[in-house]
Amino acid sequence: MARIRGGGRSESRGLICATAVLLAATFVPARTTLAQSDSTQNAQELRRQLDELREQINKLQARLGELESSKSAEVGSSPGAPTAKQEGTIQATQPPAQAAPSKQVGEATATYTTFSEDTVAAARFNNVPLDPKYKGFFRLPGTQTLLKIGGYFKTDFIYDFKPAGNSESFIPSSIPIPTVVGVNNSTVSIRPTRLSLDFRIPSTSLGDVRFYVEGDLFGTNATTPRLRHAYAQVKNVLIGQTFSNFMDPDGFPDTLDFQGPNGMVSIRNPQLRYGFALTPRTTFYVSVEKPSSDVIFKTPQFTDQPNAPSPDGAIRLRQEFERGHFQVAAIFRSIAAFLPTTPTPKTDSTFGWGVNVSTGMKTFGKDNAIFAVAAGQGISRYLQDTSGLGIDAEPKSPTSLKATPAVGVEAAYQHYWLKNLRSSAIYSYAAVNNTALFASTTPGTYNHATYTGSNIIWNPIGSLNIGAEFLYGWAMEQSGLKANAPRIQFSAKYSFVKVDADR
């Protein structure tokens, strides 16, 4: 086909040139004959004829330019075509070259869809994108840099049948105990709305260099912007803030709720990470991450002042398959607090550790199942429900600390009723085994809680998704007091990047 198009171009060029010569032959001899036969002819008439000739030539040149532009567009659409120079506004006549397939991103990982779209933000081995066709990316004018402006606008309509604590995220540990009878609550929130910038800079020696920045509106006030991710990755060296190496970025279930399962390991940490491949489908990562001793307690003898003697360290082994993945991660921590004991103040530290095992896989058709369990001592900061409660460690005695045992479990199943209609069922559990001294001196000590939910999500057109979800949380304190909270949530989300045409 290339020969035929090339021949057509040559024939068009020949036809244009022949036409130009014919026009010249028509006008020029006429001008010469008239000049010889009638020397008194007005020079203005000759100038008029010359202008007509120029106009015809300009039209032929314009037609030739159109043919050449059409041919350039056809060449540019083929993989590996040289990049055309762009000037002025952003152009998309030449899409980015397609990336080479990677065995480190299987079909199940690349196509797993969730309402939160967190899989897009996750760092990948060798910076290979989930979609190797770079859909949604464009080239910045005059540069080799690719950019994708991502994110979405999301609105939540929430109604609580009982007080649920946090009005915009479903957090079982925040459920008031005891329950206040006869109090309902409703809210409308746009805080989950987020915006992301994904820069890809090609390098012949380093491969794709990635800079990723993302934020939402869950800041300190009602709609204050908050930074979620800000990291750079060169080859497999990552520096910046993103999902902890202890976390499975592909283990988040498809929920409308912003928070998600209470027993899931989920945290974004500033870190330095390095990864390498053990086999074509197996990778190993090691990271040094920002420490934070989540310790808050007070006894008659002292009030804590937490500190961080050394950074947290995490390792992760991941196996990728076409129909799913499996990974196991471990974390090691030093948790410390300043204890103003008498007569001499002292700082005590304790060792914390944890293991997180998770998997995700396709089952039947487009359906997906995920499962994860995390257990250890001093990992409460890394679990959804217990992060920020100050129970990484608790007093074993008036002068010493002990890392508190904790466990988190998460399971979810995603089913597609139709191509554009899906549902998920979610269950999660989190628990912390408090020390006797802490439980006896601190009222309202968290012990365990559950998170269950089911939803239906419809994609009626383009990148618009709407859904309804029922959530039920149950929490119990160390004292045995407990409470529950049912919630109904309706959400509408419109993603900024629209890839598929309207059905």
KEKOLBA-500884 format. One record per residue (C-alpha): x, y, z; chain. Coordinates in pm, whole numbers. Layout:
N
> X/Y/Z/A .
...
This chain:
503
> 0/0/0/A .
> 294/234/68/A .
> 403/199/-301/A .
> 57/283/-423/A .
> 40/593/-203/A .
> 393/691/-307/A .
> 306/641/-675/A .
> -6/850/-631/A .
> 200/1125/-486/A .
> 447/1115/-781/A .
> 163/1113/-1032/A .
> 0/1410/-856/A .
> 327/1601/-858/A .
> 376/1523/-1230/A .
> 22/1630/-1311/A .
> 65/1958/-1127/A .
> 396/2032/-1296/A .
> 253/1949/-1640/A .
> -44/2176/-1575/A .
> 187/2459/-1471/A .
> 396/2418/-1789/A .
> 80/2411/-2002/A .
> -48/2729/-1840/A .
> 287/2893/-1891/A .
> 291/2784/-2252/A .
> -58/2922/-2297/A .
> 6/3262/-2148/A .
> 371/3333/-2226/A .
> 357/3272/-2602/A .
> 38/3477/-2616/A .
> 211/3759/-2440/A .
> 511/3737/-2676/A .
> 295/3725/-2992/A .
> 89/4018/-2881/A .
> 404/4214/-2801/A .
> 545/4149/-3150/A .
> 223/4210/-3348/A .
> 102/4505/-3154/A .
> 382/4703/-2991/A .
> 131/4957/-2870/A .
> -49/4708/-2638/A .
> -86/4847/-2293/A .
> 169/4710/-2042/A .
> -115/4692/-1788/A .
> -282/4413/-1991/A .
> 41/4211/-1981/A .
> 61/4259/-1605/A .
> -296/4135/-1565/A .
> -219/3817/-1756/A .
> 94/3760/-1546/A .
> -111/3796/-1225/A .
> -357/3538/-1350/A .
> -69/3299/-1418/A .
> 67/3350/-1065/A .
> -277/3286/-915/A .
> -303/2955/-1098/A .
> 45/2851/-983/A .
> -40/2941/-620/A .
> -349/2720/-635/A .
> -144/2432/-770/A .
> 117/2479/-495/A .
> -156/2480/-228/A .
> -295/2155/-365/A .
> 53/2003/-362/A .
> 96/2107/2/A .
> -231/1939/99/A .
> -120/1614/-66/A .
> 215/1623/114/A .
> 50/1696/453/A .
> -186/1402/405/A .
> 108/1176/328/A .
> 298/1299/640/A .
> -1/1224/865/A .
> -15/866/730/A .
> 356/816/798/A .
> 330/973/1145/A .
> 55/734/1253/A .
> 283/433/1211/A .
> 485/311/1518/A .
> 833/451/1545/A .
> 767/748/1314/A .
> 988/1055/1375/A .
> 833/1330/1582/A .
> 705/1631/1390/A .
> 799/1972/1520/A .
> 511/2130/1708/A .
> 464/2501/1738/A .
> 195/2698/1915/A .
> -92/2502/2065/A .
> -81/2140/2175/A .
> -116/1903/1880/A .
> -205/1536/1868/A .
> -149/1450/1499/A .
> 132/1216/1600/A .
> 51/991/1899/A .
> 337/875/2121/A .
> 515/560/2009/A .
> 374/245/2169/A .
> 572/108/2463/A .
> 707/-245/2462/A .
> 487/-495/2653/A .
> 602/-580/3005/A .
> 558/-911/3184/A .
> 562/-712/3511/A .
> 216/-576/3427/A .
> -23/-860/3349/A .
> -358/-829/3177/A .
> -548/-854/3508/A .
> -343/-574/3668/A .
> -369/-347/3363/A .
> -747/-380/3327/A .
> -858/-384/3693/A .
> -1108/-97/3731/A .
> -1193/77/4058/A .
> -1391/389/4141/A .
> -1085/548/4307/A .
> -843/486/4014/A .
> -553/442/4259/A .
> -385/187/4032/A .
> -295/471/3794/A .
> -86/647/4059/A .
> 114/338/4157/A .
> 477/322/4053/A .
> 549/37/3809/A .
> 860/-162/3729/A .
> 1068/19/3463/A .
> 798/290/3456/A .
> 594/86/3207/A .
> 242/237/3190/A .
> -67/27/3250/A .
> -167/111/2893/A .
> 141/76/2666/A .
> -40/275/2396/A .
> -6/588/2614/A .
> -373/675/2574/A .
> -445/1019/2713/A .
> -85/1141/2683/A .
> 19/1429/2456/A .
> 356/1575/2368/A .
> 438/1919/2505/A .
> 503/2156/2211/A .
> 866/2171/2107/A .
> 975/1896/2352/A .
> 999/1519/2386/A .
> 810/1525/2719/A .
> 475/1347/2737/A .
> 204/1464/2978/A .
> -126/1318/3090/A .
> -366/1535/3289/A .
> -570/1291/3495/A .
> -808/1278/3786/A .
> -1181/1321/3818/A .
> -1464/1526/3963/A .
> -1658/1330/4226/A .
> -1965/1414/4433/A .
> -2084/1201/4726/A .
> -2435/1206/4875/A .
> -2420/1036/5217/A .
> -2690/945/5469/A .
> -2621/787/5810/A .
> -2898/608/5997/A .
> -2690/639/6316/A .
> -2395/861/6408/A .
> -2095/725/6215/A .
> -1823/959/6339/A .
> -1653/1075/6021/A .
> -1924/1215/5793/A .
> -1733/1190/5461/A .
> -1529/870/5496/A .
> -1654/547/5652/A .
> -1414/477/5942/A .
> -1550/224/6196/A .
> -1300/334/6463/A .
> -1468/678/6462/A .
> -1816/542/6542/A .
> -1927/704/6872/A .
> -1953/460/7163/A .
> -2211/450/7311/A .
> -2447/532/7024/A .
> -2651/851/7053/A .
> -3010/739/6989/A .
> -3230/921/6739/A .
> -2953/1116/6563/A .
> -2925/1087/6186/A .
> -2689/1271/5955/A .
> -2662/1356/5586/A .
> -2395/1534/5385/A .
> -2286/1623/5034/A .
> -1914/1624/4959/A .
> -1689/1703/4663/A .
> -1368/1648/4860/A .
> -1272/1321/4681/A .
> -1223/1524/4359/A .
> -863/1491/4250/A .
> -621/1614/3984/A .
> -300/1446/3865/A .
> -12/1530/3632/A .
> 183/1236/3488/A .
> 506/1340/3311/A .
> 703/1089/3101/A .
> 1043/1199/2973/A .
> 1208/953/2730/A .
> 1581/893/2773/A .
> 1801/672/2558/A .
> 2018/571/2855/A .
> 1763/567/3138/A .
> 1439/468/2967/A .
> 1124/659/3060/A .
> 1172/901/3350/A .
> 846/958/3539/A .
> 733/1251/3751/A .
> 391/1207/3910/A .
> 194/1462/4116/A .
> -157/1416/4253/A .
> -379/1601/4497/A .
> -736/1602/4628/A .
> -949/1826/4853/A .
> -915/1633/5180/A .
> -699/1898/5345/A .
> -740/2030/5697/A .
> -1045/2241/5612/A .
> -1362/2177/5412/A .
> -1208/2187/5064/A .
> -839/2256/5125/A .
> -612/2098/4862/A .
> -401/1809/4989/A .
> -96/1649/4830/A .
> -138/1275/4780/A .
> 153/1177/4557/A .
> 469/1358/4449/A .
> 749/1133/4330/A .
> 1009/1080/4061/A .
> 1123/744/3928/A .
> 1431/684/3713/A .
> 1463/324/3599/A .
> 1365/156/3927/A .
> 1494/415/4171/A .
> 1207/611/4327/A .
> 1219/912/4554/A .
> 922/1107/4687/A .
> 583/1047/4843/A .
> 364/763/4721/A .
> 212/435/4840/A .
> 423/260/5102/A .
> 633/-33/4985/A .
> 449/-230/5256/A .
> 120/-179/5068/A .
> -32/-354/4767/A .
> -141/-73/4530/A .
> -358/-316/4332/A .
> -539/-449/4639/A .
> -789/-165/4681/A .
> -1148/-285/4626/A .
> -1400/-110/4402/A .
> -1580/107/4659/A .
> -1762/440/4641/A .
> -1644/513/4995/A .
> -1329/725/4993/A .
> -1166/545/5288/A .
> -1211/181/5198/A .
> -1172/-135/5410/A .
> -1065/-76/5771/A .
> -823/-373/5781/A .
> -637/-280/5465/A .
> -274/-162/5468/A .
> -299/183/5310/A .
> -66/477/5360/A .
> 137/719/5147/A .
> 488/777/5276/A .
> 786/988/5167/A .
> 1048/728/5078/A .
> 1353/614/4884/A .
> 1288/287/4700/A .
> 1480/56/4470/A .
> 1350/-244/4276/A .
> 1498/-511/4052/A .
> 1373/-816/3863/A .
> 1450/-1166/3989/A .
> 1277/-1327/3688/A .
> 1079/-1178/3396/A .
> 765/-1180/3617/A .
> 912/-1153/3968/A .
> 1035/-829/4126/A .
> 1187/-738/4459/A .
> 1171/-391/4619/A .
> 1341/-241/4920/A .
> 1262/101/5067/A .
> 1354/341/5345/A .
> 1048/540/5452/A .
> 958/833/5674/A .
> 912/717/6033/A .
> 637/831/6264/A .
> 581/678/6604/A .
> 202/681/6636/A .
> 202/683/7015/A .
> -49/878/7224/A .
> -107/785/7583/A .
> -113/928/7931/A .
> -85/759/8267/A .
> -73/899/8621/A .
> 305/857/8601/A .
> 379/1023/8265/A .
> 260/1170/7938/A .
> 426/1042/7621/A .
> 628/1246/7372/A .
> 681/1026/7063/A .
> 997/1037/6854/A .
> 1150/842/6565/A .
> 1504/707/6621/A .
> 1537/557/6270/A .
> 1342/536/5942/A .
> 1101/255/5867/A .
> 1234/-14/5635/A .
> 1017/-223/5402/A .
> 1076/-505/5154/A .
> 834/-646/4898/A .
> 835/-950/4671/A .
> 583/-947/4386/A .
> 488/-1217/4135/A .
> 286/-1110/3831/A .
> 65/-1335/3618/A .
> -156/-1260/3320/A .
> -465/-1331/3532/A .
> -347/-1178/3860/A .
> -66/-1113/4103/A .
> 66/-1224/4441/A .
> 289/-1032/4677/A .
> 431/-1051/5026/A .
> 576/-749/5206/A .
> 742/-689/5542/A .
> 813/-378/5747/A .
> 1054/-309/6034/A .
> 1018/-13/6268/A .
> 1167/153/6573/A .
> 891/308/6786/A .
> 992/539/7065/A .
> 853/791/7311/A .
> 1002/1027/7565/A .
> 885/932/7914/A .
> 920/1209/8172/A .
> 977/967/8455/A .
> 1112/1078/8790/A .
> 1368/1150/8900/A .
> 1540/1112/8559/A .
> 1348/1148/8229/A .
> 1418/876/7973/A .
> 1328/762/7624/A .
> 1222/407/7564/A .
> 1197/242/7223/A .
> 1054/-85/7103/A .
> 1089/-290/6785/A .
> 793/-313/6551/A .
> 745/-547/6257/A .
> 471/-666/6025/A .
> 393/-891/5728/A .
> 135/-815/5457/A .
> 28/-1092/5216/A .
> -208/-1001/4932/A .
> -334/-1128/4601/A .
> -567/-1024/4321/A .
> -693/-1236/4034/A .
> -947/-1266/3758/A .
> -1203/-1539/3819/A .
> -1482/-1571/3560/A .
> -1506/-1339/3261/A .
> -1422/-986/3379/A .
> -1481/-1063/3750/A .
> -1202/-998/4003/A .
> -1129/-1116/4356/A .
> -881/-968/4604/A .
> -768/-1088/4944/A .
> -513/-956/5193/A .
> -406/-1019/5552/A .
> -158/-815/5756/A .
> -27/-901/6101/A .
> 253/-789/6329/A .
> 344/-569/6622/A .
> 352/-192/6604/A .
> 185/-164/6259/A .
> -134/19/6364/A .
> -17/330/6177/A .
> -27/135/5850/A .
> -384/2/5888/A .
> -677/212/5766/A .
> -887/194/6083/A .
> -615/240/6343/A .
> -384/493/6176/A .
> -371/805/6390/A .
> -516/646/6704/A .
> -178/645/6876/A .
> -162/273/6948/A .
> 155/165/6766/A .
> 296/108/7112/A .
> 155/122/7463/A .
> 300/125/7815/A .
> 396/-216/7942/A .
> 497/-54/8269/A .
> 522/306/8390/A .
> 874/323/8240/A .
> 865/101/7931/A .
> 689/58/7597/A .
> 557/-244/7413/A .
> 463/-266/7044/A .
> 95/-357/7027/A .
> -5/-667/6827/A .
> -238/-586/6537/A .
> -408/-767/6252/A .
> -602/-659/5943/A .
> -801/-866/5696/A .
> -960/-761/5366/A .
> -1161/-952/5104/A .
> -1363/-830/4807/A .
> -1527/-965/4495/A .
> -1609/-759/4185/A .
> -1875/-892/3945/A .
> -1972/-756/3604/A .
> -2343/-790/3528/A .
> -2297/-618/3194/A .
> -2005/-452/3017/A .
> -2098/-121/3181/A .
> -2262/-245/3502/A .
> -2070/-396/3793/A .
> -2101/-467/4167/A .
> -1864/-540/4453/A .
> -1902/-705/4792/A .
> -1645/-610/5058/A .
> -1558/-739/5404/A .
> -1278/-624/5633/A .
> -1167/-664/5994/A .
> -907/-489/6210/A .
> -800/-555/6570/A .
> -538/-441/6821/A .
> -448/-629/7138/A .
> -401/-356/7400/A .
> -178/-390/7703/A .
> -353/-427/8038/A .
> -194/-110/8178/A .
> -304/103/7885/A .
> -658/-37/7878/A .
> -702/22/8250/A .
> -583/383/8237/A .
> -725/498/7902/A .
> -1104/502/7854/A .
> -1238/429/7505/A .
> -945/213/7397/A .
> -996/65/7050/A .
> -1004/-314/7032/A .
> -1155/-431/6702/A .
> -1402/-337/6428/A .
> -1553/-466/6104/A .
> -1635/-301/5771/A .
> -1884/-451/5523/A .
> -2031/-309/5207/A .
> -2195/-379/4873/A .
> -2255/-155/4575/A .
> -2367/-125/4217/A .
> -2183/99/3968/A .
> -2308/201/3623/A .
> -2109/356/3342/A .
> -2390/503/3125/A .
> -2174/705/2885/A .
> -1814/811/2828/A .
> -1618/848/3151/A .
> -1924/911/3369/A .
> -1978/659/3651/A .
> -2262/666/3901/A .
> -2332/426/4182/A .
> -2503/341/4509/A .
> -2347/169/4809/A .
> -2458/32/5143/A .
> -2201/26/5426/A .
> -2221/-122/5772/A .
> -1961/-71/6042/A .
> -1931/-226/6385/A .
> -1676/-133/6653/A .
> -1592/-247/7006/A .
> -1372/-97/7276/A .
> -1143/-286/7511/A .
> -1402/-239/7786/A .
> -1660/-437/7587/A .
> -1875/-138/7487/A .
> -1975/-150/7121/A .
> -2176/32/6856/A .
> -2271/3/6490/A .
> -2351/243/6206/A .
> -2531/179/5874/A .
> -2469/421/5583/A .
> -2609/473/5233/A .
> -2395/654/4979/A .
> -2464/773/4625/A .
> -2175/893/4411/A .
> -2120/1043/4067/A .
> -1775/1065/3912/A .
> -1656/1206/3580/A .
> -1298/1128/3483/A .
> -1107/1404/3307/A .
> -950/1161/3059/A .
> -1204/1014/2820/A .
> -1057/735/2608/A .
> -1344/531/2467/A .
> -1609/682/2238/A .
> -1968/707/2360/A .
> -2162/388/2310/A .
